Structures are given as structure tokens and as C-alpha cells.
Amino acid sequence: MTRRLGLILPILLIIGWEVVATIVNNPFFLPKLETVIPVLLSPFSDILGTGSLADNAIISVERVALGFALAAAVAIPLGIGMGRFSALNDFFDVTIEILRPVPPLAWVPLALAWFRIGIVSIVFIIFIGAVFPILLNTVDGVRGVKNTWIEVSSTLGASERQILTKVVLPGAAPTIWTGLRVGFGISWMCVVAAEILPGPTSGLGYLIMYAYNLGQINVIIAGIIVIGLIGLVIDLGFKAVEKRWFGWRGLER
Amino acid sequence: MTLIINDVSRIFTSEDGEKIAALFHISLTVNDDEFICILGPSGCGKTTVLRIIAGLESASAGSVTVDGMPVTHPNPKMAMIFQEYSLYPWRTVEENVALGLELKGMKKPDRMAAVEKYLDLVGLSGFERNYPFELSGGMRQRVAVARALAIEPSILLMDEPFGALDAQTRNRMQHELLRIWEKTKKTILFVTHSVDEAVFLADRVVVLTRRPGRIREIVTIPDVRPRDRTGEEFGQIRRHLLNMITEESELVQ
């Protein structure tokens, strides 16, 4: 029922869009639905000489995957260390609190100065966007591991290493997963924004910016829809894993 | 198997550098197969005694030895059962019970044989695949008992294990524990603040004073089992213990 209720607004928006587009009758301001749908229905045909929607989507996803994986590879081990050892936390905490509020896009000029235009700069921006939510959630998750859980294992003869792999990691996993999910959402925003900036010649962000330069508003809208759908699908994937593996969260007794 | 607690004291240093004595010159020799209850008013340090024996905390002075070997770390000859929240919510019942054996590197078929044996002993056959949140409080404590027994310790350390259960479940668990104790011939140290529980279970009741906890008296309970909770003889012992506990509690306030 709630699903159906949620569908009403998108349908109204589409109808409203079509009505306004018809009244305005200017494809350079608001194109009609029927000029956008063909773009979406042929995702594998070339658009304006920049490759197809699918090609550009794959490029964007690959960039995100790279930056996101790097962020996770740094943030999860560091977060576990900070969550377990207060000295490590004290050492990094101030620095992180200073860097964290800086919007990822504020790093763009510096990234360009350091890494020039290209994949490294984009991956760097994505990394910055994803690393903090993953890190903070990992620290939180590790701290939230009940002391009794650790003590039970240690009275059963667990080594430090076993406590880490059998208790701390699985105990913190649901919160770490939340961090990954949030971090991924931000990564996805970052990649599109980074691709819109001067430099890149591929990716969904580039595609919609290029379409703007050519006045192809229908391609922009199609691009935005694809960006939204990919983000949605990946988020649903994160949620499905959460439900399947971490359903115990909130049910500790 | 001999457990000797020799002149153990524990002093905490508070945040403003003040030294607070929690335990004061505790000495006790525990015999093989004996059931000892440690009884005292809240905050007297009875849990601290148990944690020092378990090797989870260290004594400021004095020593704990098992068969002549000083205890400095958790020792697989002893297993501890906590008051609550000790099961791993991401593990099924059988995976919880098998944990100690898994940590030792025992092969899965052998682990499962042991799990079956101990789940049967605590009356939980058929619940192997359930998760802790699907069980009642009493059942969860049975799992915790099975998990502790599975590593085949000689001593069970129990920290108010039935404290969170309702009165009926608590009585039933006390019966069950005595049955398991008679069958497995373990030495049990059982911390409680319930006089009834101590009189029903113990061979000897060690009464601690208010903080800093000292041994006020060690009361030997006549070796009659099963015990009549309402019998005349136990009534007198109960009254004697209750008077001591009331006195200690009142001195705190």
C-alpha cells in the first residue's frame, strides 16, 4: 500500500512535466516526454558522438568503484584501530574533525594541481567523499561491540586476533555496512559532480554537461534519470544485504 | 583441581587519583566438585572477585592459583557465564555453543558432536538453528551454560546468571543447574545477591561485607539434596544469612 502511495507523486510529476512542456513548447527549456524516452530506450546507441548512455554509465560506475574501494580499504582498518585503541583515536581525531566538514568538491582545484585532469583526480574526489562516513561508522561500530562479547571469547581462550575476527568484526559489521552505504551514496554524487567539471571526456556527468553545451535538454533529463536509477539500484543492493546478513541488529539480547 | 584464592585485595584509582579499596584480603580454598555461592550486598565487589578468578581483572595484591599455577589471564580450565547479553546475536545457537571449540581449532564434525551433547544436557535439543533473539531469557542462559561446558572446564564461574530471569524461570534454572552439576561434576563459583538462591544451591556460602568487600563469614549448608526451600532447617540458615546481608546493606546507607 505504501509502495502504491509512493508512486502517486512521480506519476503526477510526469503528467505535470508533460503539461508544462506542451504549454511552454520550447525543447531548449523543457523537452517533452516523448523526446526523452527514446534516449532512455536506446541505451546502447551513440549520443552526440560521446558514446552511449550505457558506455558512459559503466565508466562512471568504474570510477566510483575504484574511489570507493580505496576509501573502504583505508577507512575500515583505520576505523577498527581507532575504535579499539583510544591512543590511535586521540592521534587522528582532531585531524579528521578538521578535514571532515570540507565538501569533497572543495578539493577539486587541489586535486587538479596535484594529479592533473584525469582519472586520478576524479578517484581522489570520490575517495574524499566516501572515506569519512565509512571511517566514522566503523569507529562507532567497533566501539558498540559489547564488552561482554569480547570477554566471553577471551574466557573461551580466544587470541587477540581471534577476538578481532570472531567478535569485533562481525559485531561491528552492521554499522560498518551502514557507513559503506552512506559512503557509496556520496561517492556517486561526487563522481557526477567531478565529471561535470572541466577535464573529463566521458562519464554520465560529462555526458549531461556536453548535452547542455549542445542544447540537448532531453539528453540531460535522460542522463539525470539514469543517474538516479543507478544510485537507487545500488542502494537497494546495500539494503538487501543489510536485511539478509545483519537482520540481528537491534535484536541483541 | 584446586582453586586457591590467597589474600586477594583490589584497589581502584578513581579519576581524581583517590584510591578506593574494592576487595580486602580475601582468602578461600575451593575443593573439587564444590558448589560455592558468593553472597553480598550490591556493590560489595562480589563480581570483582569472580572476574579476578577468571583472569579478566588482576588483583592489586595476593594471588589466585589453579593447581598451583597463578592465574593472570583467562584460563581454559575455567569458563565464565555472564548475567546477560553474552550470546552472539549473529550466530545460531549451535554456532554460539561451538565457539570455544572453534577457537581451539577443532574440526567441524567434532564440534557438532560436542554441541549436540551439551545442548541435550541443557535441554535445548532441536534449537540448534535458532538465533538468540528467538529464545526466551531462560533458554538463552541455557545456551550460555552449554557454551561454557563445551570447552570442558573444571570450574564454572557464574556471575548472577539468573538475575535477569523471572522468579519461576529462575527456580527451574536452579534445579537444572544442580542436575547438570551432579552429572558433570564441575566446581562452581556462583555470585548472587539472593539469599534464597545461595541456600538452595551452595555447599558453602561465602558472605562478603559491604565495600571494601571482606569475607564476613563462610556458612556451610547441610548436604541434603534436593533441598526443601521452605524447610525448617534451611529457614534458620536463611534467616542468619539475611540478617547479615541486611546489616551490611544498612551500613552502606
Interface residues (C-beta under 8 A of the other chain):
Chain A: K146 T148 W149 E151 V152 S153 S154 T155 L156 G157 A158 S159 Q162 K166 V167 P170 G171 A173 F246 W248 R249 L251 E252 R253
Chain B: A54 G55 L56 P74 P76 M78 A79 M80 F82 E84 Y85 S86 L87 Y88 P89 W90 L99 G100 E102 L103 K104 Y131 P132 F133 G137 R140 R147 I151
